[in-house]
Structure formats: C-alpha cells, structure tokens
Amino acid sequence: MTTDAVLSDDRRGEVVRQAWSVGVATGAYGISFGALAVAAGLDVWQAQVLSLVMFTGGSQFAFVGIVGAGGLAAAPAAVATAAMLGIRNGLYGLQTARFLQVTGLRRLGAAQLTIDESTAVGIAQKEPAAQRLGFWQTGIAVFTLWNLSTLVGSVLGNALGDPRRLGLDAAAAAAFIALLWPRLKSRDATATAVLAAFVALLTSPYLPAGIPVILATVAALVVGLRHAGRHEGPLEGRDGTLPGSDPTP
C-alpha cells in the first residue's frame, strides 16, 4: 500500500494548501451558525457542543432553525430532521473508506471528519497517499476553524442582546436557500425542491414546527422511486469538488 512518505515535498505542500484553503473558507461560515444558535435560544456552550459533536453544518442549521421556531416542544422534530440531513455523510463514508483503510480509534476519528469538504478534497487527489493526506488535513482544518468561529459567532450574538431584533431568527431560512440553490442543476433536484416546498407550505399552518420539514422529505422518496435505477454520475466534478456542496461541514 502506498504511504504518505512517497509524496514529494512539493506535492505534499500542494495538497495541504488546498486542504487548508477549503478549511478557512468553510470554517468562517461557523460564525453565522453561532449567531443563529443564540437567536434560537441556545446559550454559548450549547451551541459549542453542537459544533463539536454534531459537526455537520446542514444538520446544525436545521436543528437551531426548528428549535428557534417551535421551542423545546419542537426538539424531537429538530433531532429527526438533523439526523436525516446527516445521512449523506454516511454515504460519503462508503467512498472514503476505500482509500483511508483505518481501524480502531482512527476509524472513529475518520467518521467524525467525514463531511462534504474532506470527501471532496480526498477523492480529488490521484495518489492514494495524497487522498489520505487531503482528507485528514481538510477534516482537521474545517473542524478546528468551524468550532472556533462558532464560539466567536455565539459570543457576538450574546453581546448584541436579543438577536431577533436584527432579524437573525429569519437567517436560518435564508441559509437553507443558499445551500439549496447550487443543487438545482437537474430536473430531479428541481422537482424534489418544488414538491418539498409545496408540502411544507401546505402543512405549516396546521402542524407543530418541524413536522412539515419531516413530511417534506417524503418528496425525495417520491422522486427517487419514480426514477429508480437512474444515476446522475460521480459526486466530484472535473476540478474535484462536489457540485452544489454545502459551504458548511
């Protein structure tokens, strides 16, 4: 098996620079999450635990968005929605496991760091050693900077007083739209989004916060079953990035 030692210094430097540039760009987005978490009613330490333990931006935004709208009563729906959004990381694990080949505690660490960005940088490399290096460096960079920026965002959010006065309680919805928009490049993706939006709008006036979001996920199942067996090609594009990948972990 190829090891990292066979990579030249120039090649290693190239992979590390790519990994940390992705980490800096993604990590900075954690400031928004920290502020939104405070707006939803979480304190600084609760926001920090979410970033440390959950560590998947889409799920974190979903959780605080639903809790912010429905309070503690919406917590079960928030947990269910966040879990469903995190399923994609498990699918990424099927790809990364092929070149990481880790066991024991390193396997647990790899599972925690398996996100959009670490997967994209890892599979973009040609050499197995570079794939492993890219994955670990990106995962560590995003994890470190995402958690630091979450702390900054939540502290700043507290310093502002009630963030709802500035409209931060509505920012979660705006963040989801920003995450969704780049994905609407195929007919299936567009159909899924339209059907999900219709279900959510139809049920929101009558059901507790969070339940419409869960029901809207049925849209993906409907579209998927209708086009069973059809595949859209590999995850990564020509430049090695994941098309429509979240600007969050």
N, C-alpha and C positions, 0 to 999 in steps of 0.2 A: 504494500500500500504506500502511495506517495505521501511524504511528510512535508511539513512546512519548511524544513531545512533546505529543500531543493530549490525553493524560490530565490531568485536573486534579490539583492537589496533593493534594486530599483523597482522590481515587481512587487515586493512586499510593501514598499512605500506607496506605490500606486494604489494598491488595494486599501491600505489603511487610510489614505487621504480620501478615497471615495467613501469609505465607511463613515468616517467622522464628519464629512461634509453633509451626508444624509442625516447623521445623528444631530448635528447642530440645527439643521433646518426643521427637523421633526420635533426635537426637544423643546424648541422655543414655543411651540403650539400649546405646551402644557400650561403656560400662563393663562390662556383662555379657560382651560379646564378648572384650574384653581379658583379663578374668579366666579365661574358658573357654579361650582360646587358650593361656595359660600352663599351665592344668590339663592340656591335651592334649600338652604337651611342647614348645611353641614358646617362643622367647625373646621379649623385648620388641620387638626390631627386626623379627623375622619376623612378629609379629602386626601391627605397624605397616605393613609392606609390603602385607600382605593387605588392610588397610583402605584404603590409598592406591590400590592398583592394581585389586584385585577390586571393591571398593566396592559390594557388594550383600549385604545382611545375611543373607538366607536362604542364599545360597551359602557365605558365610563360616562360618556356624554349621554347615552340613553338612560343610564341609571339616574344621574342627577336631574335630567330633564323630566323624567316621570315622577320622581320624588318631589321635585320642586312644584309640579302641577298638582299632585294629589296628597302630599304629605306622607306620613308613616303608613297610612292606610293603603297607599299605592306601592309599598315596598315589595310585596310578593310579585306584582306585575313587573316592577323595575328589575328585580333579580331574574325573572324568566326572560325578559326581553334582552337584558345584557348577556345572558348565557347563550341565547340563540345567535346573537351577533358575534359572539366569540367562537362559534363553531368553525368559522373559516380558518382560524389559527390551527385547529386540529388537522384540517385538510393540508395546510402548508407543511405540517409535521411529516406527512407522508412523503413529501419531496425532500425536505432537509435531512430526514433520517438516512437517506441513501448515501449522502456524502459525509455526514457527520460521524456516523458509526460510533456513538458514545454509549456508555453504560454507567450504572450507579448514579452517584451524585451529579456527574456531568450531564447525564441524561435529564435529570430534573432541572438543572440549570438551562439546558437547551430548550426544554419545554417552556420555561418561563420567558425566554428570549425569542421565541418563535412568533414573529409579527410580520406585517407586510414588508417592512423595510429590510430586516435581516434576511428574510427569504429572498427578496429581490436582489440584494447585493450578492448573496451567496450563489444563487443559481446563475447569475450573470457572468461569473468567472469561468474560464475554460479549464483550469487545472484543479484537481480535487483539493490540493493544498490551499490554493487561493480561495476556493469555495468555502472551506472551513474557516480560514482567516477572515474572509469578508463577513461571514455570518456572525462570528463571535465579536469581532470589532464593532460591527453595526449594532448588534444587540446590546452590548455594553454601553456604547455611546448613547443610544436612544434611552436606555433605562436610566442612566445617570442623569442626563440632561432633562429628561421628561419629569423626573421626580424633583429635581432642583427647581425647575420652572413652575411646577405645581405648587411648591411651597411659596415661591415668590407671588404667584397669582392669588393664592388664598389669603396670604398676609395683606397684600394690597387691597383685596376685596373687603377684608375686615376693616381696613383703615378708611375705606370710603363710606362706612356706615351701612345703610341698607342699600345693597346693590340694585334692588328693584327700582329705585328712584332714577337710575341711569338706564333702565331697560335691559339690564343684564339677564333678567329672568326669561326674556324672549330670545336671547342669543343662542340657546341650545338648538332651537328650531332652525335658526339661520346656519348654525354649524352643520346640522344634518343635511341641509340643502346643498351646502358647499361640498360635503363629502359625496353626495349622491350625483351631482351634476356631471362630473367627469365620466361616470359609469354608463351614461345613457348614450352609448355608441352603437347599440344593436337593437333590433326590433324586439327581441325578447326582454332586454333590460328596460326598454321604454314601456312595453306592455305591463311588465311587473310593477313598475313605478306608478303607472296610471291606475292600475287595478288596486294597488295598495292604498293610494291616496283616496280613491273613491270609497273603499271600505272604511278607512279611518274617519273621513268626513261624515259618512253616513251614520256611524255608530258613536262618535264622540259626544254628541249632545245627550245621549241616553245611558252611557256606561261610565263606570269609575275610571279615573285617569290610569293609563297604562294598558287597560284591556283592549281598547281599539288598536293599539300598536301590535299587540299579540295577534289579534284577529287579522290585521293587515299582512302578517307574514304568510297567511294562507295563500296570498297572491302568488308568491314564489312557487309554492307547491302546485298550484293550478297551472301556471305557465310551464313549469318543469314537466309535469305529467303530460301536458298537451304535446310537448316536443321531446318526449323521452327518446333517448338514444342519440340526440344531436349534440355535438360538441362544438365549442367555439375556438378551439385551438389552444396552444400553450398559454400559461399565465404571463410569461415575460414577453416583452416586445423586442425589437431589434437592438435597442440600447440596454436591454437587461432589466428594465423597470417594469413594474406591474401596471398595466393600463388601468387608470382610474383608482390606483392605490390611495388609501387614506393618507392625509397629511398628519395622521396620528398613528400611534402604535397599534 
